[in-house]
Amino acid sequence: MNKRQTYQEQSVSQAVLQCRNIVKHYRQGPNTVEVLKGIDFELHPGERLAIVGASGSGKSTLLNMLGGLDQPSAGDVLLNGQAFSTGSDNERAKLRNQSLGFVYQFHHLLGEFSAQENIAIPKMIAGHSKKQALLEASHFLQQVGLEHRQQHKPSELSGGERQRVAIARALANNPACVLMDEPTGNLDRDTANTIQELLLTLSRDANIAFIVVTHDEQIANAMDRVLTLENGLLKS
């Protein structure tokens, strides 16, 4: 299928993520500030979506809604058919751990742990033994080309290597979807290109859906779809 063909052709398959009329507003004294004014879209297995927009347009706010890290003022987000709004905090955390991966502009690796241990932590939180989690972490490091760096701590890795470890950690529980907030924003162009190619390869090989919030036009245009957040609405 040509990447510019719409994923409406996949409507017979279960959407990985559904965003249903998401509204988000904040109170500032006597005033109400509307950030999101009714966001609707679906994401299907293996689809790669870029969300772009000016600084302050609400991209990170939307990403927090999609990841169940914040609750919308109205509307709902469904992950693998399960609504975030219907569960307890613990249930939402479990759903995130099992079905979502997160990658940020700053890697947020734990400095006292090795690359392998950083990747193993989500597996152990999900209930896997330490031995099994470390074994699978080695596999994911191999996928991102860092099998030779698994015992190195974040301070011993380059920026691009740390981001690849962060991507491997996001993949640790075989998520249906990975959410990325400016994953190349802190990298030089050559390293950003390497990360871009890695994301495309992983998405294709593992059929993982990606949502990338980015200012990087090159990585945005490499995705299957690009949506622009403007005045609280998503536009194609």
Helices and strands as residue ranges (DSSP letters): G 7-10, E 17-28, E 31-43, E 48-52, H 59-66, E 74-79, E 82-83, G 84-86, H 89-99, E 100-104, H 115-125, H 130-143, G 147-149, G 154-156, H 159-170, E 177-181, H 189-206, E 209-213, H 217-221, E 225-230, E 233-235
